[in-house]
Amino acid sequence: MTIQEKCREISLLLTDVDGVLTDGKLYYSHEGEAMKAFNIKDGMGVKLLQKSGITVGIVTGRKSDMVTIRASELGIEIVHQGIKDKEKTVTEIIHLLDISPAQTAYIGDDVNDLPAFSIAGLSACPADAAAKIRDIADYVCESKGGSGALREFAELILNSR
């Protein structure tokens, strides 16, 4: 199956946060609060996917109030934080939405995303993802994490329709 054919099947896109929606850096205030920078282009990618009927969700290993805020701003209702077993969580989301793995896309950047890649029918990663991830992803973005990688992946999916 070609990547365009896989893209046409997608009804759910799940994304990691650190290294995909952000550049992977953590900034700490003097009070110890972690801050993250999100790219507005990725936010528009989320909105374009949602407008086309594709559900967007977040599955991330860390917990952060910043993620909760950003997800709320974008109308993302599927938000799973502090996840150690991404394969289990992705499988549960697929079953909850009553879709198939082939209808699921996942974008991640590091080895903790490998289990989610094994479930999703379409996988992608930012240009600066770990080598192990780049080697197995269906699509390697030209954009780095935090620099529009999700938007690029969203456009690939939407332009295939």
C-alpha positions in Angstrom: 0.0 0.0 0.0 1.4 3.4 -0.9 1.7 6.2 1.6 -1.1 8.1 -0.2 -3.4 5.1 0.1 -2.6 4.9 3.8 -3.3 8.6 4.2 -6.7 8.3 2.7 -7.7 5.8 5.4 -6.9 8.1 8.3 -9.7 9.2 10.7 -7.5 9.6 13.8 -4.1 11.2 14.3 -2.3 10.8 17.6 0.8 12.7 18.5 3.5 12.7 21.0 4.4 16.2 22.5 8.0 16.6 23.4 10.1 16.5 20.3 7.0 16.7 18.0 4.8 19.5 19.1 7.8 21.1 20.8 11.5 21.2 20.1 12.1 18.8 22.9 13.6 21.4 25.2 12.3 22.0 28.7 12.5 25.5 30.1 12.2 26.0 33.9 11.2 29.1 35.7 12.9 30.1 38.9 9.9 28.5 40.7 10.7 25.2 39.0 7.7 25.3 36.6 8.4 23.6 33.3 7.5 25.6 30.2 7.2 24.5 26.6 7.0 26.4 23.3 4.4 25.2 20.7 4.5 26.1 17.0 1.4 27.9 15.8 1.7 26.1 12.4 1.2 22.8 14.2 -1.9 24.3 15.8 -3.3 25.2 12.4 -2.5 21.6 11.2 -4.7 20.3 14.0 -7.5 22.6 13.1 -7.3 21.7 9.4 -7.5 18.0 10.3 -10.4 18.5 12.7 -12.2 20.6 10.0 -11.8 17.6 7.6 -13.3 15.2 10.1 -10.1 13.7 11.4 -9.9 13.4 15.2 -6.7 14.5 16.8 -5.4 13.2 20.1 -2.3 13.4 22.3 -0.4 10.5 23.9 2.6 11.7 25.9 4.9 10.2 28.5 5.2 13.4 30.5 2.6 15.3 32.5 2.3 19.0 31.9 -0.2 21.7 32.6 1.1 23.4 29.4 -0.1 20.4 27.4 -3.5 20.6 29.0 -3.8 24.3 28.1 -2.6 23.8 24.5 -5.0 20.9 24.0 -7.9 22.9 25.3 -7.0 25.8 23.0 -7.0 23.5 20.0 -10.2 21.6 21.0 -8.3 18.3 21.4 -10.4 16.1 23.7 -8.3 13.0 23.6 -5.4 13.8 25.9 -3.4 11.1 27.7 -0.4 12.3 29.8 2.1 10.4 31.9 1.7 7.3 29.6 4.4 4.6 30.0 2.7 2.0 27.8 1.8 3.8 24.6 0.8 0.6 22.8 -1.9 -0.1 25.3 -3.2 3.5 25.3 -3.3 3.7 21.5 -5.1 0.4 21.4 -7.6 1.6 23.9 -8.3 4.8 22.0 -8.8 2.9 18.8 -11.3 0.6 20.5 -13.1 3.5 22.1 -13.5 5.2 18.8 -14.5 1.9 17.1 -11.9 2.3 14.3 -9.2 0.1 12.9 -5.4 0.5 13.3 -5.3 1.2 9.6 -7.4 4.4 10.2 -4.9 5.6 12.8 -1.8 7.8 12.2 0.8 8.4 14.9 3.7 10.9 14.9 6.5 10.5 17.4 10.2 11.1 17.8 11.9 8.7 20.1 12.1 5.0 21.2 9.2 5.3 23.6 7.0 5.8 20.5 8.0 2.5 18.9 5.1 0.6 20.5 2.6 3.1 19.1 4.2 2.8 15.7 3.6 -0.9 15.8 -0.2 -0.3 16.2 -0.8 2.7 13.8 -1.5 2.1 10.2 0.5 5.2 9.3 3.6 6.5 11.2 5.6 9.7 10.9 8.4 11.5 12.7 10.1 14.9 12.7 13.4 15.2 10.8 15.4 15.3 14.0 13.8 12.1 15.5 15.9 9.4 16.9 17.6 7.3 14.2 15.7 4.1 15.2 12.4 6.0 14.6 13.5 7.5 11.3 14.4 4.1 10.1 10.9 2.6 10.6 8.6 5.6 10.1 6.4 5.5 7.0 7.1 9.2 6.6 10.0 11.3 7.8 9.1 15.0 7.9 11.4 17.6 6.5 10.5 19.8 9.5 12.0 19.3 12.9 10.0 18.8 16.1 8.5 22.1 17.3 9.1 23.6 13.8 5.9 22.5 12.0 6.4 18.7 11.7 2.8 18.0 12.7 1.5 20.5 10.2 3.6 18.9 7.5 2.2 15.5 8.3 -1.3 16.9 8.5 -0.9 18.4 5.0 0.4 15.1 3.7 -2.7 13.3 4.9 -5.1 16.1 3.7 -3.5 16.4 0.3 -3.9 12.7 -0.3 -7.6 12.9 -0.1 
